[in-house]
Protein backbone atom coordinates (compact mmCIF):
# COMPACT_ATOMS: atom_id res chain seq x y z
CA UNK A 1 0.00 0.00 0.00
CA UNK A 2 2.83 2.39 0.86
CA UNK A 3 4.44 1.79 -2.54
CA UNK A 4 1.14 2.45 -4.31
CA UNK A 5 0.66 5.74 -2.44
CA UNK A 6 4.26 6.74 -3.15
CA UNK A 7 3.85 6.01 -6.85
CA UNK A 8 0.58 7.94 -6.94
CA UNK A 9 2.25 10.98 -5.35
CA UNK A 10 5.16 10.78 -7.78
CA UNK A 11 2.69 10.50 -10.66
CA UNK A 12 0.82 13.63 -9.55
CA UNK A 13 4.05 15.58 -9.11
CA UNK A 14 5.31 14.53 -12.56
CA UNK A 15 1.92 15.29 -14.14
CA UNK A 16 1.93 18.77 -12.64
CA UNK A 17 5.40 19.50 -14.01
CA UNK A 18 4.91 17.99 -17.47
CA UNK A 19 1.44 19.44 -18.13
CA UNK A 20 2.58 22.88 -16.99
CA UNK A 21 5.37 22.76 -19.58
CA UNK A 22 3.04 21.38 -22.26
CA UNK A 23 0.69 24.27 -21.55
CA UNK A 24 3.55 26.79 -21.86
CA UNK A 25 4.86 25.37 -25.16
CA UNK A 26 1.36 25.25 -26.64
CA UNK A 27 0.50 28.81 -25.65
CA UNK A 28 3.84 30.21 -26.84
CA UNK A 29 3.39 28.38 -30.14
CA UNK A 30 -0.09 29.81 -30.62
CA UNK A 31 1.05 33.24 -29.50
CA UNK A 32 3.93 33.20 -32.02
CA UNK A 33 1.56 32.13 -34.80
CA UNK A 34 -1.32 34.51 -34.10
CA UNK A 35 0.02 37.19 -31.73
CA UNK A 36 2.41 39.85 -32.98
CA UNK A 37 3.92 40.05 -36.47
CA UNK A 38 7.59 39.92 -35.47
CA UNK A 39 8.51 36.37 -34.40
CA UNK A 40 11.66 37.67 -32.69
CA UNK A 41 9.72 39.72 -30.15
CA UNK A 42 9.46 38.07 -26.75
CA UNK A 43 6.80 39.78 -24.68
CA UNK A 44 6.23 40.47 -20.98
CA UNK A 45 3.64 37.69 -20.68
CA UNK A 46 6.02 35.00 -21.89
CA UNK A 47 8.32 35.65 -18.94
CA UNK A 48 5.79 36.60 -16.27
CA UNK A 49 2.21 35.46 -16.93
CA UNK A 50 2.98 32.08 -18.53
CA UNK A 51 5.45 31.03 -15.78
CA UNK A 52 2.94 32.07 -13.13
CA UNK A 53 0.21 30.04 -14.82
CA UNK A 54 2.64 27.11 -15.03
CA UNK A 55 3.09 27.28 -11.27
CA UNK A 56 -0.68 27.45 -10.73
CA UNK A 57 -1.31 24.47 -13.03
CA UNK A 58 1.29 22.41 -11.17
CA UNK A 59 -0.18 23.14 -7.76
CA UNK A 60 -3.64 22.21 -8.98
CA UNK A 61 -2.25 18.69 -9.43
CA UNK A 62 -0.43 18.88 -6.11
CA UNK A 63 -3.27 20.44 -4.08
CA UNK A 64 -4.07 17.26 -2.11
CA UNK A 65 -0.46 16.26 -1.45
CA UNK A 66 0.11 18.74 1.41
CA UNK A 67 3.56 19.62 0.08
CA UNK A 68 5.84 21.79 2.18
CA UNK A 69 7.14 25.07 0.83
CA UNK A 70 10.62 23.69 0.17
CA UNK A 71 9.13 20.84 -1.87
CA UNK A 72 7.00 23.22 -3.92
CA UNK A 73 10.09 25.34 -4.55
CA UNK A 74 12.14 22.31 -5.54
CA UNK A 75 9.56 20.82 -7.92
CA UNK A 76 8.89 24.27 -9.43
CA UNK A 77 12.63 24.66 -10.03
CA UNK A 78 12.64 21.32 -11.89
CA UNK A 79 9.73 22.61 -13.98
CA UNK A 80 11.76 25.74 -14.76
CA UNK A 81 14.78 23.68 -15.82
CA UNK A 82 12.58 21.67 -18.20
CA UNK A 83 11.09 24.89 -19.62
CA UNK A 84 14.55 26.31 -20.27
CA UNK A 85 15.69 23.05 -21.91
CA UNK A 86 12.62 23.06 -24.17
CA UNK A 87 13.37 26.67 -25.14
CA UNK A 88 16.89 25.66 -26.11
CA UNK A 89 15.86 22.69 -28.25
CA UNK A 90 12.60 23.92 -29.78
CA UNK A 91 12.83 27.73 -29.73
CA UNK A 92 16.54 27.84 -30.69
CA UNK A 93 17.44 30.23 -27.92
CA UNK A 94 21.13 30.77 -27.14
CA UNK A 95 22.73 29.51 -23.94
CA UNK A 96 23.64 32.98 -22.64
CA UNK A 97 20.19 34.28 -23.54
CA UNK A 98 18.65 31.47 -21.47
CA UNK A 99 21.04 32.22 -18.62
CA UNK A 100 19.82 35.82 -18.63
CA UNK A 101 16.15 34.86 -18.71
CA UNK A 102 16.39 32.08 -16.10
CA UNK A 103 15.85 34.32 -13.00
CA UNK A 104 12.50 35.43 -14.44
CA UNK A 105 11.43 31.89 -15.34
CA UNK A 106 12.36 30.39 -11.97
CA UNK A 107 11.06 33.35 -9.98
CA UNK A 108 7.62 33.49 -11.54
CA UNK A 109 7.05 29.72 -11.74
CA UNK A 110 7.79 29.48 -8.02
CA UNK A 111 5.64 32.55 -7.31
CA UNK A 112 2.79 31.05 -9.34
CA UNK A 113 3.09 27.78 -7.44
CA UNK A 114 2.69 29.52 -4.07
CA UNK A 115 -0.19 31.62 -5.41
CA UNK A 116 -1.78 28.40 -6.62
CA UNK A 117 -1.36 26.73 -3.24
CA UNK A 118 -3.11 29.67 -1.57
CA UNK A 119 -5.87 29.65 -4.19
CA UNK A 120 -6.67 25.96 -3.88
CA UNK A 121 -6.46 25.96 -0.09
CA UNK A 122 -9.22 28.56 0.03
CA UNK A 123 -11.30 26.48 -2.38
CA UNK A 124 -13.04 29.67 -3.53
CA UNK A 125 -13.88 28.87 -7.14
CA UNK A 126 -15.11 32.38 -7.96
CA UNK A 127 -11.86 33.92 -6.72
CA UNK A 128 -9.76 31.28 -8.47
CA UNK A 129 -11.55 31.74 -11.81
CA UNK A 130 -11.28 35.52 -11.46
CA UNK A 131 -7.52 35.43 -10.86
CA UNK A 132 -6.86 33.05 -13.73
CA UNK A 133 -9.14 35.12 -16.00
CA UNK A 134 -7.14 38.25 -15.17
CA UNK A 135 -3.88 36.49 -16.03
CA UNK A 136 -5.32 35.25 -19.33
CA UNK A 137 -6.71 38.70 -20.17
CA UNK A 138 -3.33 40.32 -19.52
CA UNK A 139 -1.69 37.72 -21.75
CA UNK A 140 -4.15 38.30 -24.63
CA UNK A 141 -3.86 42.09 -24.46
CA UNK A 142 -0.08 41.89 -24.24
CA UNK A 143 0.08 39.48 -27.21
CA UNK A 144 -1.86 41.75 -29.57
CA UNK A 145 -0.27 45.02 -28.43
CA UNK A 146 2.57 46.79 -30.23
CA UNK A 147 5.97 46.50 -28.59
CA UNK A 148 8.63 49.09 -29.25
CA UNK A 149 11.50 50.23 -27.05
CA UNK A 150 14.61 52.24 -27.95
CA UNK A 151 17.49 53.31 -25.75
CA UNK A 152 20.84 55.05 -25.97
CA UNK A 153 23.87 54.19 -23.83
CA UNK A 154 26.69 56.71 -23.38
CA UNK A 155 30.11 56.26 -21.74
CA UNK A 156 33.17 58.47 -21.37
CA UNK A 157 36.87 57.96 -20.83
CA UNK A 158 39.76 60.45 -20.53
CA UNK A 159 42.84 59.71 -22.64
CA UNK A 160 46.25 61.32 -22.18
CA UNK A 161 46.62 62.18 -25.85
CA UNK A 162 45.42 64.77 -28.32
CA UNK A 163 42.37 64.26 -30.59
CA UNK A 164 44.74 63.96 -33.55
CA UNK A 165 46.58 61.08 -31.89
CA UNK A 166 43.36 59.33 -30.94
CA UNK A 167 41.36 59.79 -34.15
CA UNK A 168 43.19 57.24 -36.27
CA UNK A 169 42.49 54.51 -33.70
CA UNK A 170 38.83 55.51 -33.37
CA UNK A 171 38.18 55.12 -37.09
CA UNK A 172 39.78 51.65 -37.16
CA UNK A 173 41.99 49.65 -34.84
CA UNK A 174 43.97 46.41 -34.90
CA UNK A 175 43.10 43.31 -32.90
CA UNK A 176 42.53 43.70 -29.17
CA UNK A 177 44.94 41.35 -27.41
CA UNK A 178 43.81 41.96 -23.81
CA UNK A 179 41.76 39.23 -22.16
CA UNK A 180 38.10 39.90 -21.48
CA UNK A 181 37.29 41.08 -17.95
CA UNK A 182 33.48 41.16 -18.27
CA UNK A 183 31.98 37.93 -16.96
CA UNK A 184 29.60 37.42 -19.90
CA UNK A 185 32.52 37.75 -22.32
CA UNK A 186 34.44 35.23 -20.25
CA UNK A 187 31.72 32.58 -20.53
CA UNK A 188 31.28 32.90 -24.27
CA UNK A 189 29.43 36.05 -25.28
CA UNK A 190 31.23 37.52 -28.34
CA UNK A 191 33.35 40.58 -27.58
CA UNK A 192 34.70 43.26 -29.97
CA UNK A 193 38.16 42.47 -31.34
CA UNK A 194 38.95 44.79 -34.28
CA UNK A 195 37.50 47.24 -36.80
CA UNK A 196 38.29 47.88 -40.44
CA UNK A 197 37.26 50.62 -42.89
CA UNK A 198 37.12 50.67 -46.67
CA UNK A 199 38.22 54.31 -46.63
CA UNK A 200 38.61 57.10 -44.11
CA UNK A 201 35.81 59.32 -45.34
CA UNK A 202 32.07 59.95 -45.17
CA UNK A 203 30.05 57.06 -46.60
CA UNK A 204 32.81 54.49 -46.18
CA UNK A 205 32.04 50.95 -45.06
CA UNK A 206 33.19 50.02 -41.57
CA UNK A 207 33.23 46.56 -40.04
CA UNK A 208 33.33 45.69 -36.35
CA UNK A 209 34.71 42.17 -35.91
CA UNK A 210 33.85 40.16 -32.81
CA UNK A 211 35.74 37.35 -31.09
CA UNK A 212 33.75 34.54 -32.71
CA UNK A 213 34.19 35.98 -36.20
CA UNK A 214 30.81 37.71 -36.32
CA UNK A 215 30.84 41.02 -38.15
CA UNK A 216 28.68 44.11 -37.75
CA UNK A 217 28.51 45.98 -41.08
CA UNK A 218 28.44 49.75 -40.69
CA UNK A 219 28.28 52.85 -42.86
CA UNK A 220 29.96 56.07 -41.74
CA UNK A 221 27.30 58.83 -41.74
CA UNK A 222 29.26 61.58 -39.94
CA UNK A 223 32.99 62.08 -40.40
CA UNK A 224 34.17 65.24 -38.66
CA UNK A 225 37.93 64.64 -38.40
CA UNK A 226 39.27 64.57 -34.83
CA UNK A 227 35.79 65.29 -33.48
CA UNK A 228 32.95 63.01 -34.52
CA UNK A 229 32.66 59.54 -36.03
CA UNK A 230 29.07 58.32 -36.38
CA UNK A 231 28.01 55.14 -38.17
CA UNK A 232 24.77 53.33 -38.89
CA UNK A 233 24.59 49.56 -38.38
CA UNK A 234 23.32 48.17 -41.68
CA UNK A 235 23.65 44.47 -40.89
CA UNK A 236 24.22 42.49 -37.72
CA UNK A 237 25.07 38.80 -37.14
CA UNK A 238 22.30 36.20 -37.11
CA UNK A 239 23.34 34.98 -33.68
CA UNK A 240 20.82 33.13 -31.46
CA UNK A 241 21.85 35.31 -28.51
CA UNK A 242 20.74 38.53 -30.24
CA UNK A 243 18.73 37.59 -33.36
CA UNK A 244 15.34 39.25 -33.15
CA UNK A 245 15.88 40.27 -29.52
CA UNK A 246 17.93 43.44 -30.00
CA UNK A 247 18.91 45.59 -32.99
CA UNK A 248 21.98 47.80 -32.65
CA UNK A 249 21.03 50.72 -34.90
CA UNK A 250 23.81 53.31 -34.58
CA UNK A 251 27.16 53.97 -32.93
CA UNK A 252 29.18 57.12 -32.34
CA UNK A 253 32.54 58.31 -31.00
CA UNK A 254 32.95 61.94 -29.95
CA UNK A 255 36.33 63.51 -29.14
CA UNK A 256 36.55 66.59 -26.93
CA UNK A 257 39.87 68.39 -26.50
CA UNK A 258 40.21 69.24 -22.80
CA UNK A 259 42.94 71.82 -23.53
CA UNK A 260 45.47 70.23 -21.18
CA UNK A 261 46.88 67.52 -23.42
CA UNK A 262 44.03 65.12 -22.65
CA UNK A 263 40.92 64.23 -24.61
CA UNK A 264 37.53 62.99 -23.45
CA UNK A 265 36.38 60.15 -25.67
CA UNK A 266 32.64 59.47 -25.58
CA UNK A 267 31.10 56.29 -26.95
CA UNK A 268 27.39 56.26 -27.77
CA UNK A 269 25.23 53.36 -28.96
CA UNK A 270 21.57 53.25 -29.92
CA UNK A 271 19.52 50.06 -29.91
CA UNK A 272 15.99 48.73 -30.22
CA UNK A 273 14.97 46.11 -27.68
CA UNK A 274 12.56 43.35 -28.68
CA UNK A 275 12.34 41.47 -25.39
CA UNK A 276 10.09 42.52 -22.56
CA UNK A 277 9.69 43.50 -19.73
CA UNK A 278 12.14 46.29 -20.48
CA UNK A 279 12.71 47.04 -16.78
CA UNK A 280 14.56 43.73 -16.64
CA UNK A 281 16.16 43.33 -20.06
CA UNK A 282 17.33 46.94 -20.34
CA UNK A 283 19.57 46.31 -17.33
CA UNK A 284 21.30 43.52 -19.26
CA UNK A 285 21.37 45.42 -22.57
CA UNK A 286 22.91 48.49 -20.96
CA UNK A 287 25.47 46.40 -19.07
CA UNK A 288 26.56 44.54 -22.21
CA UNK A 289 26.68 47.73 -24.29
CA UNK A 290 28.77 49.56 -21.67
CA UNK A 291 31.27 46.72 -21.53
CA UNK A 292 31.54 46.72 -25.33
CA UNK A 293 32.18 50.48 -25.14
CA UNK A 294 34.86 50.23 -22.47
CA UNK A 295 36.63 47.28 -24.09
CA UNK A 296 36.98 49.30 -27.30
CA UNK A 297 37.76 52.64 -25.64
CA UNK A 298 40.33 51.18 -23.25
CA UNK A 299 42.06 49.67 -26.28
CA UNK A 300 41.99 53.04 -28.07
CA UNK A 301 43.44 54.62 -24.91
CA UNK A 302 46.34 52.16 -24.83
CA UNK A 303 47.08 52.64 -28.53
CA UNK A 304 46.86 56.45 -28.31
CA UNK A 305 48.96 56.85 -25.16
CA UNK A 306 51.71 54.54 -26.39
C-alpha positions in Angstrom: 0.0 0.0 0.0 2.8 2.4 0.9 4.4 1.8 -2.5 1.1 2.4 -4.3 0.7 5.7 -2.4 4.3 6.7 -3.2 3.9 6.0 -6.9 0.6 7.9 -6.9 2.2 11.0 -5.3 5.2 10.8 -7.8 2.7 10.5 -10.7 0.8 13.6 -9.6 4.0 15.6 -9.1 5.3 14.5 -12.6 1.9 15.3 -14.1 1.9 18.8 -12.6 5.4 19.5 -14.0 4.9 18.0 -17.5 1.4 19.4 -18.1 2.6 22.9 -17.0 5.4 22.8 -19.6 3.0 21.4 -22.3 0.7 24.3 -21.6 3.5 26.8 -21.9 4.9 25.4 -25.2 1.4 25.2 -26.6 0.5 28.8 -25.7 3.8 30.2 -26.8 3.4 28.4 -30.1 -0.1 29.8 -30.6 1.0 33.2 -29.5 3.9 33.2 -32.0 1.6 32.1 -34.8 -1.3 34.5 -34.1 0.0 37.2 -31.7 2.4 39.8 -33.0 3.9 40.0 -36.5 7.6 39.9 -35.5 8.5 36.4 -34.4 11.7 37.7 -32.7 9.7 39.7 -30.2 9.5 38.1 -26.7 6.8 39.8 -24.7 6.2 40.5 -21.0 3.6 37.7 -20.7 6.0 35.0 -21.9 8.3 35.6 -18.9 5.8 36.6 -16.3 2.2 35.5 -16.9 3.0 32.1 -18.5 5.4 31.0 -15.8 2.9 32.1 -13.1 0.2 30.0 -14.8 2.6 27.1 -15.0 3.1 27.3 -11.3 -0.7 27.4 -10.7 -1.3 24.5 -13.0 1.3 22.4 -11.2 -0.2 23.1 -7.8 -3.6 22.2 -9.0 -2.2 18.7 -9.4 -0.4 18.9 -6.1 -3.3 20.4 -4.1 -4.1 17.3 -2.1 -0.5 16.3 -1.4 0.1 18.7 1.4 3.6 19.6 0.1 5.8 21.8 2.2 7.1 25.1 0.8 10.6 23.7 0.2 9.1 20.8 -1.9 7.0 23.2 -3.9 10.1 25.3 -4.6 12.1 22.3 -5.5 9.6 20.8 -7.9 8.9 24.3 -9.4 12.6 24.7 -10.0 12.6 21.3 -11.9 9.7 22.6 -14.0 11.8 25.7 -14.8 14.8 23.7 -15.8 12.6 21.7 -18.2 11.1 24.9 -19.6 14.6 26.3 -20.3 15.7 23.0 -21.9 12.6 23.1 -24.2 13.4 26.7 -25.1 16.9 25.7 -26.1 15.9 22.7 -28.3 12.6 23.9 -29.8 12.8 27.7 -29.7 16.5 27.8 -30.7 17.4 30.2 -27.9 21.1 30.8 -27.1 22.7 29.5 -23.9 23.6 33.0 -22.6 20.2 34.3 -23.5 18.7 31.5 -21.5 21.0 32.2 -18.6 19.8 35.8 -18.6 16.1 34.9 -18.7 16.4 32.1 -16.1 15.8 34.3 -13.0 12.5 35.4 -14.4 11.4 31.9 -15.3 12.4 30.4 -12.0 11.1 33.4 -10.0 7.6 33.5 -11.5 7.1 29.7 -11.7 7.8 29.5 -8.0 5.6 32.6 -7.3 2.8 31.1 -9.3 3.1 27.8 -7.4 2.7 29.5 -4.1 -0.2 31.6 -5.4 -1.8 28.4 -6.6 -1.4 26.7 -3.2 -3.1 29.7 -1.6 -5.9 29.7 -4.2 -6.7 26.0 -3.9 -6.5 26.0 -0.1 -9.2 28.6 0.0 -11.3 26.5 -2.4 -13.0 29.7 -3.5 -13.9 28.9 -7.1 -15.1 32.4 -8.0 -11.9 33.9 -6.7 -9.8 31.3 -8.5 -11.6 31.7 -11.8 -11.3 35.5 -11.5 -7.5 35.4 -10.9 -6.9 33.1 -13.7 -9.1 35.1 -16.0 -7.1 38.2 -15.2 -3.9 36.5 -16.0 -5.3 35.3 -19.3 -6.7 38.7 -20.2 -3.3 40.3 -19.5 -1.7 37.7 -21.7 -4.2 38.3 -24.6 -3.9 42.1 -24.5 -0.1 41.9 -24.2 0.1 39.5 -27.2 -1.9 41.7 -29.6 -0.3 45.0 -28.4 2.6 46.8 -30.2 6.0 46.5 -28.6 8.6 49.1 -29.2 11.5 50.2 -27.0 14.6 52.2 -28.0 17.5 53.3 -25.8 20.8 55.0 -26.0 23.9 54.2 -23.8 26.7 56.7 -23.4 30.1 56.3 -21.7 33.2 58.5 -21.4 36.9 58.0 -20.8 39.8 60.5 -20.5 42.8 59.7 -22.6 46.3 61.3 -22.2 46.6 62.2 -25.8 45.4 64.8 -28.3 42.4 64.3 -30.6 44.7 64.0 -33.6 46.6 61.1 -31.9 43.4 59.3 -30.9 41.4 59.8 -34.2 43.2 57.2 -36.3 42.5 54.5 -33.7 38.8 55.5 -33.4 38.2 55.1 -37.1 39.8 51.7 -37.2 42.0 49.6 -34.8 44.0 46.4 -34.9 43.1 43.3 -32.9 42.5 43.7 -29.2 44.9 41.4 -27.4 43.8 42.0 -23.8 41.8 39.2 -22.2 38.1 39.9 -21.5 37.3 41.1 -18.0 33.5 41.2 -18.3 32.0 37.9 -17.0 29.6 37.4 -19.9 32.5 37.8 -22.3 34.4 35.2 -20.3 31.7 32.6 -20.5 31.3 32.9 -24.3 29.4 36.0 -25.3 31.2 37.5 -28.3 33.3 40.6 -27.6 34.7 43.3 -30.0 38.2 42.5 -31.3 38.9 44.8 -34.3 37.5 47.2 -36.8 38.3 47.9 -40.4 37.3 50.6 -42.9 37.1 50.7 -46.7 38.2 54.3 -46.6 38.6 57.1 -44.1 35.8 59.3 -45.3 32.1 59.9 -45.2 30.0 57.1 -46.6 32.8 54.5 -46.2 32.0 51.0 -45.1 33.2 50.0 -41.6 33.2 46.6 -40.0 33.3 45.7 -36.4 34.7 42.2 -35.9 33.8 40.2 -32.8 35.7 37.3 -31.1 33.7 34.5 -32.7 34.2 36.0 -36.2 30.8 37.7 -36.3 30.8 41.0 -38.2 28.7 44.1 -37.8 28.5 46.0 -41.1 28.4 49.7 -40.7 28.3 52.9 -42.9 30.0 56.1 -41.7 27.3 58.8 -41.7 29.3 61.6 -39.9 33.0 62.1 -40.4 34.2 65.2 -38.7 37.9 64.6 -38.4 39.3 64.6 -34.8 35.8 65.3 -33.5 33.0 63.0 -34.5 32.7 59.5 -36.0 29.1 58.3 -36.4 28.0 55.1 -38.2 24.8 53.3 -38.9 24.6 49.6 -38.4 23.3 48.2 -41.7 23.7 44.5 -40.9 24.2 42.5 -37.7 25.1 38.8 -37.1 22.3 36.2 -37.1 23.3 35.0 -33.7 20.8 33.1 -31.5 21.8 35.3 -28.5 20.7 38.5 -30.2 18.7 37.6 -33.4 15.3 39.2 -33.2 15.9 40.3 -29.5 17.9 43.4 -30.0 18.9 45.6 -33.0 22.0 47.8 -32.7 21.0 50.7 -34.9 23.8 53.3 -34.6 27.2 54.0 -32.9 29.2 57.1 -32.3 32.5 58.3 -31.0 32.9 61.9 -30.0 36.3 63.5 -29.1 36.5 66.6 -26.9 39.9 68.4 -26.5 40.2 69.2 -22.8 42.9 71.8 -23.5 45.5 70.2 -21.2 46.9 67.5 -23.4 44.0 65.1 -22.6 40.9 64.2 -24.6 37.5 63.0 -23.4 36.4 60.1 -25.7 32.6 59.5 -25.6 31.1 56.3 -26.9 27.4 56.3 -27.8 25.2 53.4 -29.0 21.6 53.2 -29.9 19.5 50.1 -29.9 16.0 48.7 -30.2 15.0 46.1 -27.7 12.6 43.3 -28.7 12.3 41.5 -25.4 10.1 42.5 -22.6 9.7 43.5 -19.7 12.1 46.3 -20.5 12.7 47.0 -16.8 14.6 43.7 -16.6 16.2 43.3 -20.1 17.3 46.9 -20.3 19.6 46.3 -17.3 21.3 43.5 -19.3 21.4 45.4 -22.6 22.9 48.5 -21.0 25.5 46.4 -19.1 26.6 44.5 -22.2 26.7 47.7 -24.3 28.8 49.6 -21.7 31.3 46.7 -21.5 31.5 46.7 -25.3 32.2 50.5 -25.1 34.9 50.2 -22.5 36.6 47.3 -24.1 37.0 49.3 -27.3 37.8 52.6 -25.6 40.3 51.2 -23.3 42.1 49.7 -26.3 42.0 53.0 -28.1 43.4 54.6 -24.9 46.3 52.2 -24.8 47.1 52.6 -28.5 46.9 56.4 -28.3 49.0 56.9 -25.2 51.7 54.5 -26.4 
